[in-house]
Amino acid sequence: MSDQAPPQCLPTATLVFHSCYATVLKAADARYDVRGYLLSQIVNLCLGNRATVPLAYRDHYERYVQREALTFVECFTAQLLFGSGRFSPHEYCYRRYSRCALS
């Protein structure tokens, strides 16, 4: 057994996610007329899946959202995450921290 304390949640990781989320949401909302909850779900999916809407969900969202809006969100998210050498698609891994470990 180890006497090391469990890792703490990084508040910066949460702040970075919220910053990326807000940036993509604002850009897409300014350009396309998409219901708020749908756009929120799409942005969340893109941030969690390397800037793509998974094929399992794509048909569902294409019923309610313009295909151009989906493409815009994917491209904008990819540019935000992977543009200018920030991450490579293989390095990027977003994990949602639901609870912080108490020390």
C-alpha positions as CSV (number, residue, x, y, z in Angstrom):
1,M,0.0,0.0,0.0
2,S,1.0,3.5,-0.6
3,D,0.8,6.4,1.9
4,Q,0.3,8.9,-0.8
5,A,-2.8,11.0,-0.8
6,P,-5.3,10.6,-3.7
7,P,-4.9,13.1,-6.5
8,Q,-6.8,16.3,-6.1
9,C,-9.2,17.7,-8.7
10,L,-7.5,20.4,-10.7
11,P,-9.7,23.5,-10.6
12,T,-7.8,24.6,-13.7
13,A,-9.0,21.6,-15.7
14,T,-12.6,22.6,-14.9
15,L,-12.0,26.2,-15.8
16,V,-10.3,25.3,-19.1
17,F,-13.3,23.1,-20.0
18,H,-15.8,25.8,-19.2
19,S,-13.8,28.4,-21.1
20,C,-13.6,26.2,-24.2
21,Y,-17.3,25.3,-23.8
22,A,-18.3,29.0,-23.6
23,T,-16.1,30.0,-26.5
24,V,-17.6,27.3,-28.9
25,L,-21.1,27.9,-27.7
26,K,-20.9,31.7,-28.2
27,A,-19.4,31.4,-31.7
28,A,-22.0,28.8,-32.9
29,D,-24.9,30.7,-31.3
30,A,-23.9,33.9,-33.1
31,R,-23.7,32.2,-36.4
32,Y,-26.6,29.7,-36.4
33,D,-30.1,29.6,-35.0
34,V,-30.1,26.4,-32.9
35,R,-32.1,25.7,-29.8
36,G,-29.9,26.3,-26.7
37,Y,-30.2,22.8,-25.2
38,L,-29.3,21.1,-28.5
39,L,-26.3,23.4,-29.1
40,S,-25.2,22.7,-25.6
41,Q,-25.3,19.0,-26.0
42,I,-23.5,19.1,-29.4
43,V,-20.7,21.3,-27.9
44,N,-20.4,19.0,-25.0
45,L,-20.1,15.9,-27.3
46,C,-17.5,17.6,-29.4
47,L,-15.4,18.6,-26.4
48,G,-15.6,15.0,-25.1
49,N,-14.9,13.2,-28.4
50,R,-11.9,14.9,-30.0
51,A,-14.0,17.6,-31.8
52,T,-16.5,15.3,-33.5
53,V,-20.1,14.3,-33.0
54,P,-20.1,10.5,-32.7
55,L,-21.8,8.7,-35.6
56,A,-24.3,7.2,-33.1
57,Y,-25.6,10.6,-32.3
58,R,-25.2,12.4,-35.7
59,D,-28.4,11.1,-37.2
60,H,-30.4,12.3,-34.2
61,Y,-28.9,15.8,-34.2
62,E,-29.2,16.2,-38.0
63,R,-33.0,15.9,-37.6
64,Y,-33.1,19.1,-35.6
65,V,-29.9,21.0,-36.5
66,Q,-28.6,22.2,-39.9
67,R,-25.7,20.0,-41.1
68,E,-23.6,23.2,-41.6
69,A,-24.1,24.1,-37.9
70,L,-22.8,20.6,-36.9
71,T,-19.8,21.0,-39.2
72,F,-19.1,24.5,-37.9
73,V,-19.1,23.3,-34.3
74,E,-16.8,20.4,-35.1
75,C,-14.4,22.6,-37.1
76,F,-14.4,25.4,-34.5
77,T,-13.8,22.9,-31.7
78,A,-11.0,21.2,-33.6
79,Q,-9.3,24.6,-34.3
80,L,-9.7,25.6,-30.6
81,L,-8.3,22.3,-29.2
82,F,-5.8,21.3,-31.8
83,G,-4.9,24.5,-33.7
84,S,-1.6,26.2,-33.1
85,G,0.0,23.1,-31.7
86,R,-2.1,23.0,-28.5
87,F,-2.8,19.2,-28.5
88,S,-2.6,16.5,-31.0
89,P,-5.8,14.5,-31.4
90,H,-4.0,11.5,-29.9
91,E,-3.0,13.4,-26.8
92,Y,-6.3,15.1,-26.0
93,C,-8.3,13.4,-23.4
94,Y,-11.0,15.3,-21.5
95,R,-12.2,13.7,-18.3
96,R,-15.1,15.0,-16.4
97,Y,-14.4,15.3,-12.7
98,S,-17.6,14.6,-10.9
99,R,-16.1,14.6,-7.4
100,C,-12.9,16.0,-5.9
101,A,-10.9,13.7,-3.7
102,L,-10.8,14.9,-0.1
103,S,-7.5,14.9,1.6
